[in-house]
Amino acid sequence: MSKKIITLVSASLFLASSVLAEGLIGLKYGTGELEATKNAYTAGATTYAAQTKTEDSDFGAIFLELNAPSVEGLSFGIEYIPYNATVSVDGNSSDSHATLSNHTTLYGLVSRDVGNVSAFLKAGYAHADISNVKANYDSTTINSHDSNMSGPMIGFGLQSEIQSLVGRLEVTYTDYDSIGVTTTSNGSASVKKTADAELMTLSVSIAKAF
């Protein structure tokens, strides 16, 4: 999903919020663990094994949800996380790395009452920009790299009304598509290196109905 499509859908949701009577707007705070695995590759006569690293970070987010008027408990939303993290794709000393930013997720959410609280399941698609791609070694040159990463998200949680607000506790998992960078390496002029990434988050949020 391209950044242009996400921007268009985001604008549509905010425009719809001024027309439709029911929805939520809220703030979220949580902790996330981004796990990146650089895949094995061969450069020159040397084969480099796969390697996994993790990056932990607290994050904040804002989200907007609009209820589907014809289906009870169904809503559609967008969440934006000003979340920066570094993904390493090579070497014991992180030969190449990239910064992820502008993390945005479009999703659908289904909730059902369970006693005094509601349980919900959400699923969607996340997208983040890739920038600041660098090589730590002077002998390595970045030839090209992917400009974004994206993948499916699934989450679940509980929510409850707190006076005039809605409180939530939720867990999400995002499985990103592989990202790639092409560099010089070990005497080779062009070697394609790829990495896979997964993001787990645990968060609490507070929202206001409109």
C-alpha positions as YAML, in Angstrom:
chain: A
units: angstrom
residues:
- id: 1
  name: MET
  ca: [0.00, 0.00, 0.00]
- id: 2
  name: SER
  ca: [1.58, 3.28, -1.07]
- id: 3
  name: LYS
  ca: [1.93, 6.37, 1.06]
- id: 4
  name: LYS
  ca: [-0.38, 8.25, -1.34]
- id: 5
  name: ILE
  ca: [-3.19, 5.74, -0.74]
- id: 6
  name: ILE
  ca: [-2.76, 5.98, 3.03]
- id: 7
  name: THR
  ca: [-2.84, 9.78, 2.84]
- id: 8
  name: LEU
  ca: [-6.02, 9.66, 0.75]
- id: 9
  name: VAL
  ca: [-7.76, 7.23, 3.09]
- id: 10
  name: SER
  ca: [-6.65, 9.26, 6.12]
- id: 11
  name: ALA
  ca: [-8.11, 12.44, 4.66]
- id: 12
  name: SER
  ca: [-11.33, 10.60, 3.82]
- id: 13
  name: LEU
  ca: [-11.71, 9.32, 7.38]
- id: 14
  name: PHE
  ca: [-11.18, 12.75, 8.90]
- id: 15
  name: LEU
  ca: [-13.64, 14.25, 6.41]
- id: 16
  name: ALA
  ca: [-16.18, 11.55, 7.20]
- id: 17
  name: SER
  ca: [-15.79, 12.24, 10.92]
- id: 18
  name: SER
  ca: [-17.26, 15.69, 10.37]
- id: 19
  name: VAL
  ca: [-20.33, 14.15, 8.73]
- id: 20
  name: LEU
  ca: [-20.99, 10.95, 10.69]
- id: 21
  name: ALA
  ca: [-22.25, 11.27, 14.26]
- id: 22
  name: GLU
  ca: [-20.56, 8.30, 15.90]
- id: 23
  name: GLY
  ca: [-16.93, 7.41, 16.38]
- id: 24
  name: LEU
  ca: [-13.90, 7.68, 18.64]
- id: 25
  name: ILE
  ca: [-10.81, 9.84, 18.72]
- id: 26
  name: GLY
  ca: [-8.08, 8.94, 21.15]
- id: 27
  name: LEU
  ca: [-4.50, 8.89, 22.35]
- id: 28
  name: LYS
  ca: [-2.38, 5.79, 22.92]
- id: 29
  name: TYR
  ca: [0.79, 5.11, 24.89]
- id: 30
  name: GLY
  ca: [2.68, 1.86, 24.90]
- id: 31
  name: THR
  ca: [5.88, -0.06, 24.37]
- id: 32
  name: GLY
  ca: [6.95, -1.79, 21.18]
- id: 33
  name: GLU
  ca: [9.60, -4.34, 20.26]
- id: 34
  name: LEU
  ca: [10.80, -4.33, 16.66]
- id: 35
  name: GLU
  ca: [12.61, -7.53, 15.73]
- id: 36
  name: ALA
  ca: [14.64, -7.51, 12.52]
- id: 37
  name: THR
  ca: [16.25, -10.55, 10.91]
- id: 38
  name: LYS
  ca: [18.83, -10.02, 8.19]
- id: 39
  name: ASN
  ca: [18.75, -12.95, 5.82]
- id: 40
  name: ALA
  ca: [21.81, -14.94, 4.79]
- id: 41
  name: TYR
  ca: [23.66, -13.78, 1.66]
- id: 42
  name: THR
  ca: [26.89, -14.40, -0.23]
- id: 43
  name: ALA
  ca: [29.45, -11.72, -1.11]
- id: 44
  name: GLY
  ca: [32.59, -12.74, -2.95]
- id: 45
  name: ALA
  ca: [33.61, -16.14, -1.66]
- id: 46
  name: THR
  ca: [32.02, -15.64, 1.76]
- id: 47
  name: THR
  ca: [28.53, -16.64, 2.90]
- id: 48
  name: TYR
  ca: [27.15, -14.63, 5.80]
- id: 49
  name: ALA
  ca: [24.65, -16.27, 8.15]
- id: 50
  name: ALA
  ca: [21.30, -14.83, 9.13]
- id: 51
  name: GLN
  ca: [21.23, -12.65, 12.22]
- id: 52
  name: THR
  ca: [18.41, -11.26, 14.39]
- id: 53
  name: LYS
  ca: [18.39, -8.05, 16.44]
- id: 54
  name: THR
  ca: [15.70, -6.21, 18.38]
- id: 55
  name: GLU
  ca: [14.92, -2.56, 19.11]
- id: 56
  name: ASP
  ca: [12.66, -1.58, 22.03]
- id: 57
  name: SER
  ca: [10.97, 1.78, 22.32]
- id: 58
  name: ASP
  ca: [8.08, 3.51, 24.02]
- id: 59
  name: PHE
  ca: [5.69, 5.22, 21.64]
- id: 60
  name: GLY
  ca: [2.68, 7.48, 21.48]
- id: 61
  name: ALA
  ca: [-0.08, 7.44, 18.89]
- id: 62
  name: ILE
  ca: [-3.29, 9.18, 17.89]
- id: 63
  name: PHE
  ca: [-6.19, 7.29, 16.35]
- id: 64
  name: LEU
  ca: [-9.57, 7.95, 14.81]
- id: 65
  name: GLU
  ca: [-12.38, 5.41, 14.41]
- id: 66
  name: LEU
  ca: [-15.74, 5.66, 12.68]
- id: 67
  name: ASN
  ca: [-18.58, 3.25, 13.45]
- id: 68
  name: ALA
  ca: [-20.19, 1.28, 10.64]
- id: 69
  name: PRO
  ca: [-23.87, 2.26, 11.03]
- id: 70
  name: SER
  ca: [-25.24, -0.99, 9.58]
- id: 71
  name: VAL
  ca: [-23.13, -3.45, 11.61]
- id: 72
  name: GLU
  ca: [-23.19, -3.37, 15.41]
- id: 73
  name: GLY
  ca: [-19.73, -3.39, 16.97]
- id: 74
  name: LEU
  ca: [-17.87, -2.77, 13.68]
- id: 75
  name: SER
  ca: [-15.70, 0.28, 13.13]
- id: 76
  name: PHE
  ca: [-12.90, 1.40, 10.83]
- id: 77
  name: GLY
  ca: [-9.92, 3.42, 11.93]
- id: 78
  name: ILE
  ca: [-6.53, 4.93, 11.29]
- id: 79
  name: GLU
  ca: [-3.62, 5.15, 13.72]
- id: 80
  name: TYR
  ca: [-0.46, 7.23, 13.39]
- id: 81
  name: ILE
  ca: [2.68, 6.52, 15.43]
- id: 82
  name: PRO
  ca: [5.55, 9.04, 15.43]
- id: 83
  name: TYR
  ca: [7.80, 6.02, 15.96]
- id: 84
  name: ASN
  ca: [11.45, 5.93, 14.91]
- id: 85
  name: ALA
  ca: [13.48, 2.73, 15.04]
- id: 86
  name: THR
  ca: [16.66, 1.40, 13.48]
- id: 87
  name: VAL
  ca: [16.65, -1.83, 11.49]
- id: 88
  name: SER
  ca: [20.04, -3.45, 10.93]
- id: 89
  name: VAL
  ca: [20.41, -5.62, 7.83]
- id: 90
  name: ASP
  ca: [24.01, -6.79, 7.85]
- id: 91
  name: GLY
  ca: [27.12, -7.74, 9.73]
- id: 92
  name: ASN
  ca: [28.13, -8.24, 13.34]
- id: 93
  name: SER
  ca: [28.54, -4.47, 13.72]
- id: 94
  name: SER
  ca: [25.41, -3.54, 11.80]
- id: 95
  name: ASP
  ca: [27.15, -2.83, 8.49]
- id: 96
  name: SER
  ca: [23.99, -1.23, 7.06]
- id: 97
  name: HIS
  ca: [21.04, 0.24, 8.92]
- id: 98
  name: ALA
  ca: [17.89, 2.28, 8.22]
- id: 99
  name: THR
  ca: [15.50, 4.50, 10.15]
- id: 100
  name: LEU
  ca: [11.75, 3.79, 10.15]
- id: 101
  name: SER
  ca: [9.29, 6.66, 10.63]
- id: 102
  name: ASN
  ca: [5.70, 7.83, 9.98]
- id: 103
  name: HIS
  ca: [4.19, 4.52, 11.04]
- id: 104
  name: THR
  ca: [0.53, 4.49, 9.95]
- id: 105
  name: THR
  ca: [-2.02, 1.68, 10.25]
- id: 106
  name: LEU
  ca: [-5.45, 1.36, 8.63]
- id: 107
  name: TYR
  ca: [-7.69, -1.19, 10.34]
- id: 108
  name: GLY
  ca: [-11.10, -2.63, 11.04]
- id: 109
  name: LEU
  ca: [-12.26, -3.42, 14.57]
- id: 110
  name: VAL
  ca: [-15.03, -5.68, 15.88]
- id: 111
  name: SER
  ca: [-16.10, -5.46, 19.54]
- id: 112
  name: ARG
  ca: [-18.45, -7.54, 21.66]
- id: 113
  name: ASP
  ca: [-19.68, -6.99, 25.21]
- id: 114
  name: VAL
  ca: [-18.30, -9.41, 27.81]
- id: 115
  name: GLY
  ca: [-19.84, -8.58, 31.16]
- id: 116
  name: ASN
  ca: [-18.92, -5.05, 32.18]
- id: 117
  name: VAL
  ca: [-16.23, -4.68, 29.51]
- id: 118
  name: SER
  ca: [-15.95, -5.15, 25.74]
- id: 119
  name: ALA
  ca: [-13.49, -7.43, 24.00]
- id: 120
  name: PHE
  ca: [-12.31, -6.46, 20.55]
- id: 121
  name: LEU
  ca: [-10.36, -7.88, 17.63]
- id: 122
  name: LYS
  ca: [-8.70, -5.63, 15.08]
- id: 123
  name: ALA
  ca: [-6.93, -6.30, 11.80]
- id: 124
  name: GLY
  ca: [-5.39, -3.99, 9.25]
- id: 125
  name: TYR
  ca: [-2.37, -2.94, 7.23]
- id: 126
  name: ALA
  ca: [0.63, -0.93, 8.42]
- id: 127
  name: HIS
  ca: [3.07, 1.25, 6.49]
- id: 128
  name: ALA
  ca: [6.29, 3.03, 7.49]
- id: 129
  name: ASP
  ca: [8.83, 5.16, 5.61]
- id: 130
  name: ILE
  ca: [12.48, 4.14, 5.32]
- id: 131
  name: SER
  ca: [15.13, 6.85, 5.42]
- id: 132
  name: ASN
  ca: [18.63, 7.59, 6.66]
- id: 133
  name: VAL
  ca: [20.04, 4.40, 5.12]
- id: 134
  name: LYS
  ca: [23.76, 4.31, 5.92]
- id: 135
  name: ALA
  ca: [26.74, 2.00, 6.03]
- id: 136
  name: ASN
  ca: [28.88, 1.99, 9.15]
- id: 137
  name: TYR
  ca: [31.98, 0.89, 7.26]
- id: 138
  name: ASP
  ca: [33.90, 3.29, 4.99]
- id: 139
  name: SER
  ca: [34.51, 0.40, 2.59]
- id: 140
  name: THR
  ca: [30.77, -0.17, 2.06]
- id: 141
  name: THR
  ca: [28.69, 1.94, -0.34]
- id: 142
  name: ILE
  ca: [24.88, 1.94, -0.43]
- id: 143
  name: ASN
  ca: [23.82, 1.56, -4.07]
- id: 144
  name: SER
  ca: [20.04, 1.48, -3.59]
- id: 145
  name: HIS
  ca: [17.41, 0.67, -0.97]
- id: 146
  name: ASP
  ca: [13.66, 0.29, -0.43]
- id: 147
  name: SER
  ca: [11.86, 3.50, 0.56]
- id: 148
  name: ASN
  ca: [9.13, 1.94, 2.69]
- id: 149
  name: MET
  ca: [8.00, -1.18, 4.49]
- id: 150
  name: SER
  ca: [4.50, -2.49, 5.08]
- id: 151
  name: GLY
  ca: [2.59, -5.53, 6.22]
- id: 152
  name: PRO
  ca: [-0.54, -6.94, 7.90]
- id: 153
  name: MET
  ca: [-1.44, -6.20, 11.52]
- id: 154
  name: ILE
  ca: [-3.65, -8.10, 13.96]
- id: 155
  name: GLY
  ca: [-4.52, -7.16, 17.53]
- id: 156
  name: PHE
  ca: [-6.90, -7.80, 20.40]
- id: 157
  name: GLY
  ca: [-7.79, -6.17, 23.67]
- id: 158
  name: LEU
  ca: [-10.35, -5.00, 26.20]
- id: 159
  name: GLN
  ca: [-12.12, -1.68, 26.54]
- id: 160
  name: SER
  ca: [-14.38, -0.10, 29.13]
- id: 161
  name: GLU
  ca: [-16.21, 3.15, 29.63]
- id: 162
  name: ILE
  ca: [-14.61, 5.45, 32.21]
- id: 163
  name: GLN
  ca: [-17.16, 8.17, 32.91]
- id: 164
  name: SER
  ca: [-17.45, 9.94, 29.54]
- id: 165
  name: LEU
  ca: [-14.28, 8.32, 28.12]
- id: 166
  name: VAL
  ca: [-13.30, 4.91, 26.75]
- id: 167
  name: GLY
  ca: [-10.21, 3.16, 28.12]
- id: 168
  name: ARG
  ca: [-8.40, 0.37, 26.29]
- id: 169
  name: LEU
  ca: [-5.69, -2.21, 26.84]
- id: 170
  name: GLU
  ca: [-4.45, -3.93, 23.70]
- id: 171
  name: VAL
  ca: [-1.75, -6.06, 22.11]
- id: 172
  name: THR
  ca: [-0.85, -5.89, 18.41]
- id: 173
  name: TYR
  ca: [1.43, -7.83, 16.07]
- id: 174
  name: THR
  ca: [2.62, -6.58, 12.67]
- id: 175
  name: ASP
  ca: [4.46, -8.78, 10.16]
- id: 176
  name: TYR
  ca: [6.27, -6.60, 7.63]
- id: 177
  name: ASP
  ca: [7.25, -7.60, 4.13]
- id: 178
  name: SER
  ca: [10.97, -8.04, 3.45]
- id: 179
  name: ILE
  ca: [13.01, -4.89, 2.88]
- id: 180
  name: GLY
  ca: [16.15, -4.78, 0.77]
- id: 181
  name: VAL
  ca: [19.33, -2.79, 0.30]
- id: 182
  name: THR
  ca: [22.00, -3.22, -2.37]
- id: 183
  name: THR
  ca: [25.59, -2.44, -1.36]
- id: 184
  name: THR
  ca: [29.20, -3.11, -2.17]
- id: 185
  name: SER
  ca: [30.44, -5.96, 0.00]
- id: 186
  name: ASN
  ca: [33.61, -8.00, 0.43]
- id: 187
  name: GLY
  ca: [34.99, -7.01, -2.98]
- id: 188
  name: SER
  ca: [31.64, -7.37, -4.78]
- id: 189
  name: ALA
  ca: [30.31, -4.27, -6.54]
- id: 190
  name: SER
  ca: [26.64, -5.07, -5.93]
- id: 191
  name: VAL
  ca: [25.14, -7.44, -3.35]
- id: 192
  name: LYS
  ca: [21.43, -7.55, -2.47]
- id: 193
  name: LYS
  ca: [20.80, -7.85, 1.28]
- id: 194
  name: THR
  ca: [17.33, -8.33, 2.74]
- id: 195
  name: ALA
  ca: [15.76, -8.22, 6.17]
- id: 196
  name: ASP
  ca: [12.42, -9.19, 7.68]
- id: 197
  name: ALA
  ca: [10.83, -7.35, 10.59]
- id: 198
  name: GLU
  ca: [8.09, -7.94, 13.15]
- id: 199
  name: LEU
  ca: [6.60, -5.46, 15.61]
- id: 200
  name: MET
  ca: [4.90, -6.37, 18.89]
- id: 201
  name: THR
  ca: [3.20, -3.64, 20.94]
- id: 202
  name: LEU
  ca: [1.46, -3.47, 24.29]
- id: 203
  name: SER
  ca: [-0.45, -0.27, 24.92]
- id: 204
  name: VAL
  ca: [-3.12, 1.57, 26.86]
- id: 205
  name: SER
  ca: [-5.30, 4.28, 25.36]
- id: 206
  name: ILE
  ca: [-7.98, 6.76, 26.25]
- id: 207
  name: ALA
  ca: [-10.59, 7.93, 23.75]
- id: 208
  name: LYS
  ca: [-13.56, 10.26, 23.50]
- id: 209
  name: ALA
  ca: [-16.75, 9.40, 21.63]
- id: 210
  name: PHE
  ca: [-18.24, 11.90, 19.19]
...
